[in-house]
Amino acid sequence: MTIDDLILRLSAVLDPLESGEGTATPLRSDFDLNPEMRPTRSYALKQAAVLIPIIARETGPTVLLTRRADALNSHTGQVAFPGGRLDPGEGAVQAALREADEEVGLDPARVRLIGLSDRYETGSRFCVTPVVGVIQPPFDLALNADEVAETFETPWDFLMDVANHRRDSMTWNGAERWYWAMPWDDDGTERYIWGATAGMIRSLQQKLAATPEMMV
């Protein structure tokens, strides 16, 4: 599939960019695999956004991911998309582009915005809006060492292949908690893509798989 074909497929299933303004009910969550842990929500979710940056490599599209800095107070060293909490007055698209610029130095002007994937609720009480965009090489990055240890790219085809999606678990508060994981062997370095990041990738794959051309 060429990058132009992929953009057409994504444009057909993603929500319009303007729907990122305001709040909405998340359709996916950390609780999808753990329904017994789903809280009875009596609080407002904090709003956040991430950029899912698809790189239009000649050898096939890849997805740019980050490994969070080891000195952070939370989610230390975990694989993530560039993103974070919305600032006052921001919409999801603005926040995703701003955070990508602040975290990895990705120029917002280099991102061709395509649409929004399903909002995702995390166990930490965030509602995350995934903003999907395409970047044409070459491009430059400048990592913020306080937030990001490194970036890497994982092939789109690998992430979209359900054979690479597995259910892993951990013990959390004395109970077994399940989550999606997509371990990627990056030339001998294992990239453990898991949790909310893997959940959002899985959600995007499922949106695409709902159309006949992308059935897997």
Contacts in CASP RR format, 6 or more apart in sequence:
PFRMAT RR
TARGET T0000
AUTHOR 0000-0000-0000
METHOD contacts of the structure
MODEL  1
MTIDDLILRLSAVLDPLESGEGTATPLRSDFDLNPEMRPTRSYALKQAAV
LIPIIARETGPTVLLTRRADALNSHTGQVAFPGGRLDPGEGAVQAALREA
DEEVGLDPARVRLIGLSDRYETGSRFCVTPVVGVIQPPFDLALNADEVAE
TFETPWDFLMDVANHRRDSMTWNGAERWYWAMPWDDDGTERYIWGATAGM
IRSLQQKLAATPEMMV
1 9 0 8 1.000
3 54 0 8 1.000
3 56 0 8 1.000
3 60 0 8 1.000
3 61 0 8 1.000
3 134 0 8 1.000
6 54 0 8 1.000
6 61 0 8 1.000
6 134 0 8 1.000
6 156 0 8 1.000
7 112 0 8 1.000
7 114 0 8 1.000
7 134 0 8 1.000
9 208 0 8 1.000
9 211 0 8 1.000
9 213 0 8 1.000
9 214 0 8 1.000
10 114 0 8 1.000
10 115 0 8 1.000
10 132 0 8 1.000
10 208 0 8 1.000
11 114 0 8 1.000
11 115 0 8 1.000
12 211 0 8 1.000
13 207 0 8 1.000
13 208 0 8 1.000
13 210 0 8 1.000
13 211 0 8 1.000
14 114 0 8 1.000
14 115 0 8 1.000
14 116 0 8 1.000
14 117 0 8 1.000
14 132 0 8 1.000
14 207 0 8 1.000
15 115 0 8 1.000
15 116 0 8 1.000
15 117 0 8 1.000
15 118 0 8 1.000
16 115 0 8 1.000
16 116 0 8 1.000
17 93 0 8 1.000
17 113 0 8 1.000
17 115 0 8 1.000
17 116 0 8 1.000
17 131 0 8 1.000
19 116 0 8 1.000
20 91 0 8 1.000
20 92 0 8 1.000
20 93 0 8 1.000
20 116 0 8 1.000
20 129 0 8 1.000
21 91 0 8 1.000
21 92 0 8 1.000
22 47 0 8 1.000
22 91 0 8 1.000
23 45 0 8 1.000
23 47 0 8 1.000
23 127 0 8 1.000
24 119 0 8 1.000
24 127 0 8 1.000
25 119 0 8 1.000
26 45 0 8 1.000
26 118 0 8 1.000
26 119 0 8 1.000
26 120 0 8 1.000
26 121 0 8 1.000
26 127 0 8 1.000
26 128 0 8 1.000
27 118 0 8 1.000
27 119 0 8 1.000
27 120 0 8 1.000
27 203 0 8 1.000
28 118 0 8 1.000
28 119 0 8 1.000
28 120 0 8 1.000
28 121 0 8 1.000
28 199 0 8 1.000
28 200 0 8 1.000
28 203 0 8 1.000
29 38 0 8 1.000
29 120 0 8 1.000
29 121 0 8 1.000
29 122 0 8 1.000
29 123 0 8 1.000
30 121 0 8 1.000
30 122 0 8 1.000
30 123 0 8 1.000
30 179 0 8 1.000
30 195 0 8 1.000
30 196 0 8 1.000
31 37 0 8 1.000
31 38 0 8 1.000
31 121 0 8 1.000
31 123 0 8 1.000
33 167 0 8 1.000
33 178 0 8 1.000
33 179 0 8 1.000
33 180 0 8 1.000
34 177 0 8 1.000
34 178 0 8 1.000
37 175 0 8 1.000
37 177 0 8 1.000
43 125 0 8 1.000
45 121 0 8 1.000
45 125 0 8 1.000
45 126 0 8 1.000
45 127 0 8 1.000
46 85 0 8 1.000
46 125 0 8 1.000
46 126 0 8 1.000
46 127 0 8 1.000
47 85 0 8 1.000
47 86 0 8 1.000
47 92 0 8 1.000
47 126 0 8 1.000
47 127 0 8 1.000
47 129 0 8 1.000
48 83 0 8 1.000
48 84 0 8 1.000
48 85 0 8 1.000
48 86 0 8 1.000
48 95 0 8 1.000
48 126 0 8 1.000
48 127 0 8 1.000
48 128 0 8 1.000
48 129 0 8 1.000
49 83 0 8 1.000
49 84 0 8 1.000
49 86 0 8 1.000
49 91 0 8 1.000
49 92 0 8 1.000
49 93 0 8 1.000
49 95 0 8 1.000
49 96 0 8 1.000
49 99 0 8 1.000
49 128 0 8 1.000
49 129 0 8 1.000
49 130 0 8 1.000
49 131 0 8 1.000
50 80 0 8 1.000
50 81 0 8 1.000
50 82 0 8 1.000
50 83 0 8 1.000
50 84 0 8 1.000
50 96 0 8 1.000
50 99 0 8 1.000
50 128 0 8 1.000
50 129 0 8 1.000
50 130 0 8 1.000
50 131 0 8 1.000
50 200 0 8 1.000
51 81 0 8 1.000
51 82 0 8 1.000
51 83 0 8 1.000
51 96 0 8 1.000
51 97 0 8 1.000
51 99 0 8 1.000
51 100 0 8 1.000
51 106 0 8 1.000
51 111 0 8 1.000
51 131 0 8 1.000
51 133 0 8 1.000
52 63 0 8 1.000
52 81 0 8 1.000
52 117 0 8 1.000
52 130 0 8 1.000
52 131 0 8 1.000
52 132 0 8 1.000
52 133 0 8 1.000
52 200 0 8 1.000
52 201 0 8 1.000
52 204 0 8 1.000
53 63 0 8 1.000
53 64 0 8 1.000
53 81 0 8 1.000
53 82 0 8 1.000
53 100 0 8 1.000
53 106 0 8 1.000
53 111 0 8 1.000
53 133 0 8 1.000
53 134 0 8 1.000
53 135 0 8 1.000
54 61 0 8 1.000
54 62 0 8 1.000
54 63 0 8 1.000
54 64 0 8 1.000
54 132 0 8 1.000
54 133 0 8 1.000
54 134 0 8 1.000
54 135 0 8 1.000
54 156 0 8 1.000
55 61 0 8 1.000
55 62 0 8 1.000
55 63 0 8 1.000
55 64 0 8 1.000
55 134 0 8 1.000
55 135 0 8 1.000
55 137 0 8 1.000
55 153 0 8 1.000
56 134 0 8 1.000
56 135 0 8 1.000
56 136 0 8 1.000
56 137 0 8 1.000
57 137 0 8 1.000
57 153 0 8 1.000
60 155 0 8 1.000
60 156 0 8 1.000
60 157 0 8 1.000
61 134 0 8 1.000
61 155 0 8 1.000
61 156 0 8 1.000
61 157 0 8 1.000
62 153 0 8 1.000
62 154 0 8 1.000
62 155 0 8 1.000
62 156 0 8 1.000
63 153 0 8 1.000
63 154 0 8 1.000
63 155 0 8 1.000
63 156 0 8 1.000
63 159 0 8 1.000
63 201 0 8 1.000
64 82 0 8 1.000
64 104 0 8 1.000
64 106 0 8 1.000
64 135 0 8 1.000
64 151 0 8 1.000
64 152 0 8 1.000
64 153 0 8 1.000
65 79 0 8 1.000
65 80 0 8 1.000
65 81 0 8 1.000
65 151 0 8 1.000
65 152 0 8 1.000
65 153 0 8 1.000
65 154 0 8 1.000
65 191 0 8 1.000
65 193 0 8 1.000
65 197 0 8 1.000
66 79 0 8 1.000
66 80 0 8 1.000
66 81 0 8 1.000
66 82 0 8 1.000
66 103 0 8 1.000
66 104 0 8 1.000
66 148 0 8 1.000
66 149 0 8 1.000
66 150 0 8 1.000
66 151 0 8 1.000
67 77 0 8 1.000
67 78 0 8 1.000
67 79 0 8 1.000
67 80 0 8 1.000
67 148 0 8 1.000
67 149 0 8 1.000
67 150 0 8 1.000
67 151 0 8 1.000
67 152 0 8 1.000
67 191 0 8 1.000
68 75 0 8 1.000
68 76 0 8 1.000
68 77 0 8 1.000
68 78 0 8 1.000
68 79 0 8 1.000
68 80 0 8 1.000
68 147 0 8 1.000
68 148 0 8 1.000
68 149 0 8 1.000
69 76 0 8 1.000
69 77 0 8 1.000
69 145 0 8 1.000
69 146 0 8 1.000
69 147 0 8 1.000
69 148 0 8 1.000
69 149 0 8 1.000
70 76 0 8 1.000
70 77 0 8 1.000
70 149 0 8 1.000
71 146 0 8 1.000
72 147 0 8 1.000
74 124 0 8 1.000
77 149 0 8 1.000
78 194 0 8 1.000
78 197 0 8 1.000
79 191 0 8 1.000
79 192 0 8 1.000
79 193 0 8 1.000
79 194 0 8 1.000
79 197 0 8 1.000
80 197 0 8 1.000
81 130 0 8 1.000
81 197 0 8 1.000
81 200 0 8 1.000
82 96 0 8 1.000
82 99 0 8 1.000
82 100 0 8 1.000
82 103 0 8 1.000
82 104 0 8 1.000
82 106 0 8 1.000
82 148 0 8 1.000
83 95 0 8 1.000
83 96 0 8 1.000
83 99 0 8 1.000
83 100 0 8 1.000
83 103 0 8 1.000
84 95 0 8 1.000
84 99 0 8 1.000
85 95 0 8 1.000
85 126 0 8 1.000
86 92 0 8 1.000
86 94 0 8 1.000
86 95 0 8 1.000
87 95 0 8 1.000
87 98 0 8 1.000
90 98 0 8 1.000
92 116 0 8 1.000
92 129 0 8 1.000
92 131 0 8 1.000
93 113 0 8 1.000
93 116 0 8 1.000
93 131 0 8 1.000
96 129 0 8 1.000
96 131 0 8 1.000
97 108 0 8 1.000
97 111 0 8 1.000
97 131 0 8 1.000
98 108 0 8 1.000
100 106 0 8 1.000
100 108 0 8 1.000
100 111 0 8 1.000
101 107 0 8 1.000
101 108 0 8 1.000
102 144 0 8 1.000
102 147 0 8 1.000
103 143 0 8 1.000
103 144 0 8 1.000
103 147 0 8 1.000
103 148 0 8 1.000
104 141 0 8 1.000
104 142 0 8 1.000
104 143 0 8 1.000
104 144 0 8 1.000
104 148 0 8 1.000
104 151 0 8 1.000
105 140 0 8 1.000
105 141 0 8 1.000
105 142 0 8 1.000
105 143 0 8 1.000
105 144 0 8 1.000
106 135 0 8 1.000
106 139 0 8 1.000
106 141 0 8 1.000
107 139 0 8 1.000
107 140 0 8 1.000
110 135 0 8 1.000
110 136 0 8 1.000
110 139 0 8 1.000
111 133 0 8 1.000
111 134 0 8 1.000
111 135 0 8 1.000
112 133 0 8 1.000
112 134 0 8 1.000
112 135 0 8 1.000
112 136 0 8 1.000
113 131 0 8 1.000
113 132 0 8 1.000
113 133 0 8 1.000
114 132 0 8 1.000
114 133 0 8 1.000
114 134 0 8 1.000
115 131 0 8 1.000
115 132 0 8 1.000
115 133 0 8 1.000
116 129 0 8 1.000
116 130 0 8 1.000
116 131 0 8 1.000
116 132 0 8 1.000
117 130 0 8 1.000
117 132 0 8 1.000
117 200 0 8 1.000
117 203 0 8 1.000
117 204 0 8 1.000
117 207 0 8 1.000
118 130 0 8 1.000
118 203 0 8 1.000
118 204 0 8 1.000
118 207 0 8 1.000
119 127 0 8 1.000
119 128 0 8 1.000
119 129 0 8 1.000
119 130 0 8 1.000
120 127 0 8 1.000
120 128 0 8 1.000
120 130 0 8 1.000
120 196 0 8 1.000
120 199 0 8 1.000
120 200 0 8 1.000
120 203 0 8 1.000
121 127 0 8 1.000
121 128 0 8 1.000
122 128 0 8 1.000
122 196 0 8 1.000
128 196 0 8 1.000
128 200 0 8 1.000
130 200 0 8 1.000
130 203 0 8 1.000
130 204 0 8 1.000
132 204 0 8 1.000
141 151 0 8 1.000
143 149 0 8 1.000
143 150 0 8 1.000
143 151 0 8 1.000
152 186 0 8 1.000
152 191 0 8 1.000
154 184 0 8 1.000
154 186 0 8 1.000
154 191 0 8 1.000
154 193 0 8 1.000
158 164 0 8 1.000
158 182 0 8 1.000
158 184 0 8 1.000
159 182 0 8 1.000
159 193 0 8 1.000
159 201 0 8 1.000
159 205 0 8 1.000
160 205 0 8 1.000
160 208 0 8 1.000
160 214 0 8 1.000
160 216 0 8 1.000
161 216 0 8 1.000
162 205 0 8 1.000
162 209 0 8 1.000
162 216 0 8 1.000
164 182 0 8 1.000
164 184 0 8 1.000
165 180 0 8 1.000
165 181 0 8 1.000
165 182 0 8 1.000
165 198 0 8 1.000
165 202 0 8 1.000
165 205 0 8 1.000
166 180 0 8 1.000
166 181 0 8 1.000
166 182 0 8 1.000
166 183 0 8 1.000
167 178 0 8 1.000
167 179 0 8 1.000
167 180 0 8 1.000
167 181 0 8 1.000
168 178 0 8 1.000
168 179 0 8 1.000
168 180 0 8 1.000
168 181 0 8 1.000
168 194 0 8 1.000
169 176 0 8 1.000
169 177 0 8 1.000
169 178 0 8 1.000
169 179 0 8 1.000
170 176 0 8 1.000
170 177 0 8 1.000
170 179 0 8 1.000
171 177 0 8 1.000
179 194 0 8 1.000
179 195 0 8 1.000
179 198 0 8 1.000
179 199 0 8 1.000
180 194 0 8 1.000
180 195 0 8 1.000
180 198 0 8 1.000
180 199 0 8 1.000
180 201 0 8 1.000
180 202 0 8 1.000
181 192 0 8 1.000
181 193 0 8 1.000
181 194 0 8 1.000
181 195 0 8 1.000
181 198 0 8 1.000
182 193 0 8 1.000
182 194 0 8 1.000
182 198 0 8 1.000
182 201 0 8 1.000
183 190 0 8 1.000
183 191 0 8 1.000
183 192 0 8 1.000
183 193 0 8 1.000
184 190 0 8 1.000
184 191 0 8 1.000
184 193 0 8 1.000
185 191 0 8 1.000
193 201 0 8 1.000
205 216 0 8 1.000
208 214 0 8 1.000
209 215 0 8 1.000
209 216 0 8 1.000
END
